Amino acid sequence: MSAAPASAASALRASIPRLAAAGVPDPARDARRLLAHAMRIAPDRLTLELSRPLTPAEAAAFEAAIAARAARQPVSQITGSRAFWGRDFRVTRATLDPRPETEALVAEALAAPFTRLLDLGTGTGCILLSCLAERPAATGIGIDASPEALAVAAENAARLGLTDRAELRLGDWFAGLDGNFDLIVSNPPYIAAVEMAALSPEVRDWEPALALSPGGDGLGAYRAIAAGARAHLAPGGRLILEIGPSQAGAVVALLAAAGLPGARVLPDLDGRDRVVIAHRPA
């Protein structure tokens, strides 16, 4: 006589020590998220479903998800999506995981009007598409050096109904771009080479290295952006950059030397320097 299928609750209880033993920071939270994903239900419905047995397909999906998380693959890559600025974005190993601190950049972008937007290193498209979704009259271009990342951004644009207003291009920063923009945004790679080893396994081992670090002192992307930004900003246009918490002084100096003086630095919700805003003088 075969054993009765395990209940969702018992599968959940068994998974938490496995994740804890693998060093996962919040094993109970992640186990619940992955179980809801395996059961194809909203996470807030999980408690209502815990008493029922898992189907064979659900049990197999949950086991695969727990094994992946124990290997420190990020939850967003396992589930394939991450919430950002009130919307769900497709995530794969070809893209950075959209992070809550990047919402500070979006908030600043939306603090003033714009009609033509450029996003350098667009990744999932989360910055570009969040901004366009909030400004129905605006159009934008997203640039990325990764064809795989651009495919993810294109999928996100289609899911959000923004394909007609978001142009996605394969490229290297400003190369081949014509015209001016009243808003340029970027969350570029900024981790110094010596800092890579100290990153969490979820970031270091699973996210694209080229999107994390430009090598060297971590400022290479800012040098490239500073060199080209003024020529591609309309008079009075804004440049908004995400930075690492220790990079504000260096980035502000690079922008000033490139003809964008008086940059401001804003903190994220944790109080760390996170966003630099500069204007092309009108």
C-alpha positions as CSV (number, residue, x, y, z in Angstrom):
1,M,0.0,0.0,0.0
2,S,1.5,3.3,-1.1
3,A,2.0,6.1,1.4
4,A,-0.4,9.0,1.5
5,P,0.8,12.1,-0.2
6,A,2.5,14.5,2.1
7,S,0.6,17.6,3.2
8,A,1.8,21.0,2.2
9,A,2.4,21.7,5.9
10,S,4.6,18.7,6.4
11,A,6.6,19.5,3.2
12,L,7.1,23.0,4.4
13,R,8.3,21.9,7.9
14,A,10.8,19.5,6.3
15,S,12.2,22.1,3.9
16,I,13.1,24.8,6.5
17,P,15.9,22.9,8.2
18,R,17.4,22.1,4.8
19,L,17.5,25.8,3.8
20,A,18.9,26.7,7.3
21,A,21.7,24.2,7.0
22,A,22.6,25.7,3.6
23,G,23.0,29.1,5.2
24,V,19.9,30.7,3.7
25,P,19.3,33.9,5.7
26,D,15.5,33.6,6.2
27,P,14.7,29.9,5.5
28,A,11.1,30.0,6.7
29,R,10.2,33.0,4.5
30,D,11.8,31.6,1.4
31,A,10.3,28.1,1.9
32,R,6.8,29.6,2.1
33,R,7.4,31.6,-1.0
34,L,8.7,28.6,-2.9
35,L,5.9,26.4,-1.7
36,A,3.3,28.9,-2.9
37,H,5.1,29.0,-6.2
38,A,5.1,25.2,-6.5
39,M,1.4,25.1,-5.7
40,R,0.7,28.0,-8.2
41,I,-1.1,30.1,-5.6
42,A,-0.6,33.6,-4.3
43,P,1.7,33.6,-1.2
44,D,-1.1,35.2,0.9
45,R,-3.3,32.1,0.3
46,L,-0.7,29.6,1.5
47,T,-2.0,29.3,5.0
48,L,-5.4,28.4,3.7
49,E,-3.9,25.6,1.6
50,L,-1.4,24.0,4.0
51,S,-3.7,21.2,5.2
52,R,-4.2,19.7,1.8
53,P,-1.9,17.1,0.2
54,L,0.5,18.1,-2.5
55,T,-0.1,16.6,-5.9
56,P,2.9,14.7,-7.4
57,A,3.6,17.6,-9.7
58,E,3.5,20.1,-6.9
59,A,5.7,18.0,-4.7
60,A,8.3,17.6,-7.5
61,A,8.2,21.3,-8.2
62,F,8.7,22.2,-4.5
63,E,11.6,19.7,-4.2
64,A,13.3,21.2,-7.2
65,A,12.8,24.7,-5.9
66,I,14.2,23.8,-2.4
67,A,17.2,22.1,-3.9
68,A,17.9,25.2,-6.0
69,R,17.5,27.5,-3.0
70,A,19.8,25.3,-1.0
71,A,22.4,25.9,-3.7
72,R,21.8,29.6,-3.0
73,Q,20.0,30.4,-6.2
74,P,18.0,33.6,-5.6
75,V,14.3,33.1,-5.0
76,S,13.5,35.5,-7.9
77,Q,15.4,33.3,-10.4
78,I,13.6,30.2,-9.1
79,T,10.2,31.7,-9.4
80,G,11.1,33.8,-12.5
81,S,9.8,37.1,-11.2
82,R,10.4,39.9,-8.8
83,A,8.2,42.7,-7.6
84,F,9.5,46.2,-8.2
85,W,7.6,49.6,-8.0
86,G,4.3,47.7,-7.7
87,R,4.7,45.5,-10.8
88,D,6.1,42.0,-11.4
89,F,9.2,41.7,-13.6
90,R,10.6,38.7,-15.3
91,V,14.0,37.7,-13.9
92,T,16.6,35.3,-15.2
93,R,20.3,34.5,-14.7
94,A,21.0,37.0,-17.5
95,T,19.8,40.0,-15.4
96,L,20.3,41.6,-12.1
97,D,17.6,41.0,-9.6
98,P,15.6,44.3,-9.2
99,R,16.4,45.6,-5.7
100,P,14.3,47.8,-3.4
101,E,17.0,50.4,-3.1
102,T,16.8,51.0,-6.8
103,E,13.2,52.3,-6.3
104,A,14.9,55.4,-4.9
105,L,16.2,56.1,-8.4
106,V,12.7,55.7,-9.9
107,A,11.1,57.9,-7.3
108,E,13.6,60.7,-8.1
109,A,13.1,60.2,-11.9
110,L,9.3,60.7,-11.4
111,A,9.8,63.8,-9.2
112,A,10.0,66.0,-12.4
113,P,8.4,65.8,-15.8
114,F,10.1,64.1,-18.7
115,T,9.1,63.0,-22.2
116,R,12.2,61.3,-23.6
117,L,14.1,58.8,-21.4
118,L,17.3,56.9,-21.8
119,D,18.2,53.9,-19.6
120,L,21.8,52.8,-19.8
121,G,22.3,49.1,-18.8
122,T,18.6,48.4,-18.7
123,G,18.7,44.7,-17.6
124,T,15.2,43.6,-16.8
125,G,14.0,47.0,-17.9
126,C,12.6,47.6,-14.4
127,I,13.7,51.3,-14.2
128,L,12.8,52.2,-17.8
129,L,9.5,50.4,-17.8
130,S,8.5,51.6,-14.3
131,C,9.1,55.2,-15.4
132,L,7.2,54.8,-18.6
133,A,4.3,53.1,-16.9
134,E,3.9,56.1,-14.7
135,R,4.2,58.7,-17.5
136,P,1.9,57.7,-20.4
137,A,3.1,60.5,-22.7
138,A,6.8,59.5,-22.4
139,T,8.9,57.3,-24.6
140,G,12.3,55.7,-23.8
141,I,15.2,53.7,-25.0
142,G,16.9,51.0,-23.0
143,I,20.5,50.1,-23.8
144,D,22.2,46.9,-22.8
145,A,25.3,45.0,-23.9
146,S,23.7,41.6,-23.2
147,P,21.3,40.2,-25.9
148,E,19.9,37.8,-23.2
149,A,19.1,40.7,-20.9
150,L,17.4,42.6,-23.7
151,A,15.2,39.6,-24.4
152,V,14.1,39.6,-20.8
153,A,13.4,43.4,-21.0
154,A,11.4,42.9,-24.2
155,E,9.3,40.3,-22.4
156,N,8.7,42.6,-19.5
157,A,7.8,45.5,-21.9
158,A,5.2,43.2,-23.6
159,R,3.7,42.0,-20.4
160,L,3.3,45.6,-19.2
161,G,1.9,46.8,-22.5
162,L,4.8,49.2,-23.1
163,T,6.3,47.8,-26.3
164,D,5.2,50.8,-28.4
165,R,6.9,53.3,-26.1
166,A,10.0,51.4,-25.1
167,E,12.8,50.8,-27.6
168,L,15.4,48.3,-26.6
169,R,18.9,48.4,-28.3
170,L,22.0,46.3,-28.0
171,G,24.9,48.6,-27.4
172,D,27.7,50.0,-25.3
173,W,26.6,53.1,-23.3
174,F,26.1,56.0,-25.8
175,A,27.6,54.4,-28.9
176,G,25.4,55.0,-31.9
177,L,22.9,57.1,-30.1
178,D,21.5,60.3,-31.8
179,G,19.6,63.1,-30.2
180,N,19.1,64.4,-26.7
181,F,17.1,63.2,-23.8
182,D,15.5,65.1,-21.0
183,L,16.2,62.3,-18.6
184,I,19.1,59.7,-18.5
185,V,19.0,57.0,-15.8
186,S,21.4,54.2,-15.0
187,N,22.1,51.5,-12.4
188,P,25.5,50.5,-13.9
189,P,27.9,47.9,-12.6
190,Y,29.7,49.5,-9.7
191,I,31.2,46.9,-7.4
192,A,35.0,47.0,-7.2
193,A,36.9,43.9,-8.2
194,V,38.3,43.4,-4.7
195,E,34.7,43.5,-3.3
196,M,33.3,40.7,-5.4
197,A,34.5,37.8,-3.2
198,A,32.6,39.2,-0.2
199,L,29.2,39.3,-1.9
200,S,26.6,36.9,-0.9
201,P,26.5,33.6,-2.9
202,E,23.1,34.6,-4.3
203,V,24.7,37.6,-6.0
204,R,28.3,36.5,-6.6
205,D,27.5,33.0,-8.0
206,W,24.1,33.6,-9.7
207,E,23.9,37.1,-11.1
208,P,25.8,38.2,-14.2
209,A,29.3,39.3,-13.3
210,L,29.4,42.0,-16.0
211,A,26.3,43.6,-14.6
212,L,27.8,43.7,-11.1
213,S,31.4,44.9,-11.6
214,P,33.3,46.7,-14.3
215,G,36.5,45.5,-12.7
216,G,39.1,47.7,-11.1
217,D,37.9,50.4,-8.7
218,G,34.3,50.0,-9.7
219,L,34.1,53.4,-11.3
220,G,34.6,52.5,-14.9
221,A,31.0,52.7,-15.9
222,Y,30.6,56.2,-14.3
223,R,33.6,57.4,-16.2
224,A,32.0,56.3,-19.5
225,I,28.6,57.8,-18.6
226,A,30.1,61.0,-17.4
227,A,32.1,61.3,-20.6
228,G,29.0,61.1,-22.8
229,A,26.1,62.4,-20.7
230,R,26.3,66.1,-21.4
231,A,26.3,65.6,-25.1
232,H,23.1,63.5,-24.9
233,L,21.2,65.6,-22.4
234,A,18.9,68.3,-23.5
235,P,19.6,71.7,-21.8
236,G,18.2,71.4,-18.3
237,G,18.0,67.6,-18.6
238,R,18.6,65.3,-15.7
239,L,21.1,62.5,-15.2
240,I,20.2,60.1,-12.3
241,L,22.6,57.3,-11.3
242,E,22.5,54.6,-8.7
243,I,25.8,54.3,-6.8
244,G,27.5,52.2,-4.2
245,P,27.3,53.7,-0.7
246,S,31.0,54.7,-0.7
247,Q,31.1,56.2,-4.2
248,A,29.2,59.5,-4.0
249,G,32.3,61.8,-3.8
250,A,34.1,60.1,-6.7
251,V,31.0,60.1,-8.9
252,V,30.1,63.7,-8.2
253,A,33.7,64.7,-9.0
254,L,33.6,62.8,-12.3
255,L,30.3,64.5,-13.3
256,A,31.7,68.0,-12.4
257,A,34.8,67.4,-14.5
258,A,32.6,66.4,-17.4
259,G,30.5,69.7,-17.3
260,L,27.7,68.6,-15.0
261,P,28.5,70.5,-11.8
262,G,26.4,70.7,-8.6
263,A,25.3,67.1,-8.4
264,R,23.1,66.1,-5.4
265,V,23.3,62.8,-3.5
266,L,20.2,61.2,-2.0
267,P,20.0,58.2,0.4
268,D,18.1,55.0,0.2
269,L,15.6,53.9,2.8
270,D,18.5,52.6,4.9
271,G,20.2,56.0,5.0
272,R,23.1,55.1,2.7
273,D,24.2,57.2,-0.2
274,R,22.4,55.6,-3.2
275,V,21.4,58.1,-5.9
276,V,23.3,61.0,-7.6
277,I,21.4,63.6,-9.6
278,A,23.0,66.0,-12.0
279,H,21.6,68.5,-14.5
280,R,22.9,69.8,-17.7
281,P,23.0,73.6,-17.3
282,A,20.1,75.3,-19.1
